[in-house]
């Protein structure tokens, strides 16, 4: 099943770059590319421990009832330590601003993010909204209030 996500280009974006695309038939995420504006197409270097907001050159309209989750690319994470500090990032259905990707270099070497580089992946996901309600007591469970490692290691 395909759900339409409408896209427009940000002014100054390189419209010759591919739109988000699924690289294989079974891929859940569509690759997002760095799309630096005119005058900044040399890209950006991210030092170890550093982070940068990478433009995609896109604005999107996510359908109501969905979110677009922005996630790291596993190859970049493994080979270079490049990840997203807010993973998964959420693009809400009512957001219409430029789509940017926050990259964090958790590796030991600087990494140069180049114009057109596939930097993240986008997964369209349905949203279920909760109704939050104060009650007198919560139901009991075997785990209870144990958290942060309370179930053991490994």
N, C-alpha and C positions, 0 to 999 in steps of 0.2 A: 504494500500500500504506500502510495506517495502522498504527502501533504505539501502543498505549495508554500514556500517561504519566499516572499517578494524581496528583491534586492535593488538598490540604486547605488551608483558610484558616488563617493565623496569627491567634491571638487578638487582637481589636481591629481586624482588617482590615475594610475596606469591601467587603462581599460583594455590593454592587450594581454594582461595576465589572466589566467583561467579563473573562473568562478569557483566557489567551493565545490569539490567533487569527491566522489567515492572512488578510491583507487582500485578496489576489487569488487567483484559481485557480492561478496558476503560482508563487506565492510559496514560497520555500524556508524562510523564517523566520517564526515566529509572533511577533507584537508582544507585548512585556512592558510593563506599565503601572506607573507609580509608584503605590503604595498606602500612603499615610502613615497611621499609627495614629491613633486618636481622640486629639484634643488637639494634633495636629501636622499637620492637614489643610491648613494654609496653604502647605505645601511648604517648599522650601529654595532659597536663592540660592547659586549657585556663582560665586565671583569668577574672573577670568581667572587661569589657572594653578592654580586650586583643584580639589579633588576631593571627592566625597561618596559615601557608601554610601546608595543609594536603595532603600528596601524595596519589594517587590512584593506583600506580604501573602500570599505563597504558600509552601507547602512542597510538594516534589514527590518522586515516586518514579520515577526513570529506570530502565527495565528493564535487567537485567543484560546486558552485551554492547553497551551503548550509552552515550553521553555526551550531555549537553545543552550545546551550545556557545552562549555568550552573546556577541552581536556588536553593534557600533554600528549605528545607523540612519543610512543615508547622507544623508538630508535634514538631519538634525540636525548631522551632521559638516560638511556643506557650508555650511549657512546660519549656524550658530552656533559651529562648532569643538568641538561636544560629542562626545566619543568615550569609549572604554573603554581605560584604560591597560594592561589585561591581556588585550587582545583576541586571540583569542577566549578568554573565560573558560570554564572547564570545570566542569560540575556532574557529579560522578561518580555511578554507579549506587548506591553505598552511602551517599550523603549524604542526610540527612533534616532538616536544619536549614532555617531561613528562607532563601528565595531573595532575594538582594540583588544590585544592579547597581552597580558602581563607575563613576561618571561623572567624567570629567576635562574641564574647560573649557579647551580649547586656543585659544579665541577671544580677541578683544580686549575684549569687553564681558561684564559679568556676565550670567548667565542664570538665570532663575527656573524651577525644576522644580516644576510644579504637580501636585496630586493628580489622578490619572487620566491624566496625560500618557504617551504612548507613548515609552519611553526607550531601549529596546533590542529586539533580536530574538533568538529562541531557535531554534536549528537542532539537531534530533535527528540524531546521527551514529553509525554503528557504530564499535566499538573493536576494533582488532587489537592484541593484546599481544605484545611481543617477548620472545625468550629471549636474554639478553645472555650472551656467552661470550668469554672471553679466548682469543686465538689467537696464534701465533708471528709472523705477518705479515699485512698486509692486501693484497688484490689491487691491482694497479697500474691507473691510469686516465690518460687524456690530461690531465686537470686536475690530478691529483696533490693536493698540499697547498695549492694556491692558494685563497684565500678573501678575503672582505671587499673586493670590487672587483677581484680579480685577473683577471676575464674582460673588463675594459674598462668604459667608461662608456656610458650611453645605453640 
